[in-house]
Amino acid sequence: MKQRANNRRTQATRGAIVDSFNSLVLERPYENLQVAEVIDSADVGRSTFYEHFRNKDELLVHAMSPMLGVLAEAATPHGDAARIEPLLAHFAEFRPRTRALLHGPSQSVVHEALTDAIAARLALGTNVPVRIVASAAAGLQLSLIRAWLDAIQPCAASQLAAGLVRATRVAVESLSSPGTDRA
């Protein structure tokens, strides 16, 4: 019984930290956000923060993992544009902050986390390492989203979601298929 209470308290603390981070990252650029601000906003101690997260990059990855998981599914036969569309609408709603996360210093953190999420879902048995395939798919997805958010050419979230799923699958399949051309 006591363990369950501790687990609930741990989850509540972690939730408070993530909620505070999410609020703060929508207010100011990620690169300007300090761990001390998250700690103050979440009303937790410094050591408590570090019991849950090593740094703000790890917190960013944790906060974005549900969204990145939806994108990562596009690399599998289970990928669904209908699940990606609301995610893209969310990104568009918070366009300035999303653009900053995908263009700024955090872009490599997001790319790496999406690569990990895709790699975890792929079961490839080819001569191209899974991590390379996953990194290429993550780069493709993030490039499409950045271009869309930058309004290079406007299109509906539904169009981009469908294109993102198709493009990701084609990229993964083409990199996964054993080629007949040998150098």
N, C-alpha and C positions, 0 to 999 in steps of 0.2 A: 504494500500500500504506500509506504514511504517513498519507494523508488518511483512509483507512478507520479506522485506529487512533485518529486524532484524533476522528473522528466517534463511534466507540464510547465514547471517554473522555468526550466531551461529553454523549452520551446517558446514560452512567452517572452523571455529575455531576448532570445534570438530574433523573434518576430518584431520586438520593439526596435532593435538595432536596424533591421532591414527596413521597416516602415519609416524610421527617421532618415535613413540613407536615401530611400526613394523620394521622400519629400524634398530633401535638401538638394539632390542631384537635379531635380526639376527647377529649382530656384537659381542655381548658379552652375557655372562650368565645373565639370568633374575635376579638372586639373587644379582648380582653386579650392576644392573641398578638402578640409582637413579632418582627420580621424577625431580630433578633439571636438569638432562641431557635431559629429555624429554621436559621440559619447554624451555631450551635453544635451542634445535634443532627445536622445533615447533615455536620458536620466539613468545611466549605468556608469559604473566605475571603469577606469582605464583597464585594469586587470580583467574585469568581466568581459570587456570588448575583446581583448586578446585571447581569452579562453575560447571564444567563438570564431574569430577571424584573425589571420596573421597580419593583414593589412587591408587597405581600402580596395586594392585590386581584387583580392579574394572575395571581399564583400560585394563588389560589382559583379563578379562572375556568379556568385550565389544569387544575387537579386535578379540577374538576367537569365538564369538557367531555365526557368519555365519557357521563356520566349525562345531561347536558343534551341531548346528541345523541339519546339514546334517547327522551327526552320530545319533542324537536322532530320526530321522525319521526311522531308522532301527528297532526301537522298535514298529513300527506301521505297519499296512498292506501296507502303502504307501512307506515303505523303499525300496530303489533302489540301488543295488550294483553299477550300472553304475554312480550314482552320488557320491558314496563314493570313487570309484577308483581314480579319479583325486585328491581328497583330500589326499588319501594315497600317491600318487605320489608326491604331494607337500611336505608332511611330509618327504618322503624319500629324496627329493632334499635338504632339510634343516635338514637332519638327526641329526647332532650334537646338534643343537639348539632344535629341537623337542624332542630329547631324554632328554635333560636337563630339558625341561619344564615338561615332563612326569615322570621324576625320581627325580628331585630336590625338593626344598622347595615349588615350585609352584604346585606340583602334587595334593595336597589336594584342591587347588583353582580350578584347572581344573576338578577334579572329582566332586566337589560340583556343579560347573556350568553345567557340563554334566548331573548330576543327576537332577538338576532343569529343564533343557531342556527336558529330557525324561519324568519327572513327569508331565510337562505341556501338554504333548501329550497323556498321558495314561488316559483312562476312565475305571477304574476297579471297580468292585463292589464285592470284596471278603473280606475275613477276614485278608488278608495280606495287610498292608498299602501300598498305592501307592509309598510313599517315599522309602520304603524298596525295593520294586520291582525295582524302578528307580535307586537306588544306586547300586543294584546288577548288573543291566544291564550296568550301566556306568563303574563299576569295570571290568566287563567282557570285554567290548569293549577296555578300556584303557590297560588292561593286554595283549590282543591280539596285539594291536598296538605296545606296548612296546617290546614284544617278537619279533615281526617282525622287528622293528627298531634295536633291539639288534642282529639281524641276528642269532637267535637261530637255525633256519632252514630257508633257503631262499625259498621264493615263490613269484609269481607275485602279483602285487597289485590287479589285477582282482580276483585272487584266494582268497586273504585275504578279499577283499570287499564282495564277495559272502558268504564266511564262516562267516564273521562278522554279516551280515544280518540274516543268518540262525540261528546262535548261539544266537543272541539277541532275535529273535522271540521265539525260543524254551524256553529260560530262562524266558522271560516275560509270555509266555503262561503257563509254568509249575508253576510259582509262583502265577499266577492269577487264575488258575483253582481251584475250591474247591476240596480239596482232600477227598478221601473216608476213608483214614486212620485217626483215631483220637487217640491221645495219652491219 
